[in-house]
Amino acid sequence: MDEFGTVLDSVSATLEPHRLAGYLYRLAKAYTSFYEACPVLRPQSPELRANRLALCQLTQTTLATGLGLLGVAAPERM
C-alpha cells in the first residue's frame, strides 16, 4: 500500500488510469493471499488480531478510494 501515492502521482502526470486499475488489482490479489493464509479473527494474540484488522481496514480504504477515483463503486461486503 506504500505505492498508492506514487501510483496516483503517476496517473495524474500521465493521464493513464489503467495504471491505477492495475495497482488495485495487484493489491486485491495480495490481500486475498494474506486473508487465505492468515486467520484474522482467530490469531494467537490480541495484538496480532488488532494488527491484522488494521491491515484489513487500510486495504479496504485504499481499494475504495482507488475505485472511487476510477468511477467504480466499491462493494460494502465481499
C-alpha positions as CSV (number, residue, x, y, z in Angstrom):
1,M,0.0,0.0,0.0
2,D,3.0,2.2,0.2
3,E,2.9,2.6,-3.6
4,F,-0.6,4.2,-3.6
5,G,0.6,7.8,-3.5
6,T,3.2,7.1,-6.2
7,V,0.7,5.5,-8.4
8,L,-1.7,8.4,-8.0
9,D,1.1,10.8,-8.9
10,S,1.9,8.8,-12.0
11,V,-1.7,8.5,-13.1
12,S,-2.2,12.3,-12.7
13,A,1.0,13.1,-14.6
14,T,0.5,10.6,-17.5
15,L,-3.3,10.5,-17.6
16,E,-3.2,6.7,-17.8
17,P,-5.9,5.4,-15.3
18,H,-5.1,1.8,-16.3
19,R,-2.1,2.1,-14.0
20,L,-4.3,2.7,-11.1
21,A,-6.6,-0.2,-12.1
22,G,-3.5,-2.5,-12.3
23,Y,-2.3,-1.4,-8.9
24,L,-5.7,-2.0,-7.4
25,Y,-5.8,-5.5,-9.0
26,R,-2.4,-6.4,-7.6
27,L,-3.4,-5.1,-4.1
28,A,-6.6,-7.1,-4.2
29,K,-4.7,-10.2,-5.2
30,A,-2.1,-9.7,-2.4
31,Y,-4.9,-9.1,0.2
32,T,-6.6,-12.3,-0.9
33,S,-3.4,-14.3,-0.4
34,F,-2.9,-12.7,3.0
35,Y,-6.5,-13.4,4.1
36,E,-6.3,-17.0,3.0
37,A,-3.0,-17.6,4.8
38,C,-3.5,-15.6,8.0
39,P,-6.6,-16.0,10.2
40,V,-7.7,-12.5,11.0
41,L,-10.3,-13.2,13.8
42,R,-8.6,-16.2,15.4
43,P,-4.9,-15.2,15.8
44,Q,-2.7,-16.3,18.7
45,S,-2.7,-12.9,20.5
46,P,-5.0,-9.8,20.8
47,E,-2.2,-7.6,19.4
48,L,-1.9,-9.8,16.3
49,R,-5.6,-9.7,15.8
50,A,-5.6,-5.9,16.1
51,N,-2.8,-5.6,13.6
52,R,-4.5,-7.8,11.1
53,L,-7.8,-6.0,11.5
54,A,-6.0,-2.7,10.9
55,L,-4.4,-4.1,7.8
56,C,-7.8,-5.2,6.5
57,Q,-9.3,-1.7,7.2
58,L,-6.4,0.0,5.4
59,T,-6.7,-2.3,2.4
60,Q,-10.5,-1.6,2.3
61,T,-10.0,2.1,2.4
62,T,-7.3,2.1,-0.2
63,L,-9.3,-0.1,-2.6
64,A,-12.5,2.0,-2.1
65,T,-10.6,5.3,-2.6
66,G,-8.9,3.9,-5.8
67,L,-12.1,2.5,-7.2
68,G,-13.9,5.8,-6.4
69,L,-11.3,7.7,-8.4
70,L,-11.9,5.4,-11.3
71,G,-15.7,6.0,-11.0
72,V,-16.4,2.4,-9.8
73,A,-18.5,1.9,-6.6
74,A,-16.8,-0.4,-4.1
75,P,-19.0,-3.2,-2.7
76,E,-19.9,-2.9,1.0
77,R,-19.1,-6.6,1.6
78,M,-17.4,-9.4,-0.2
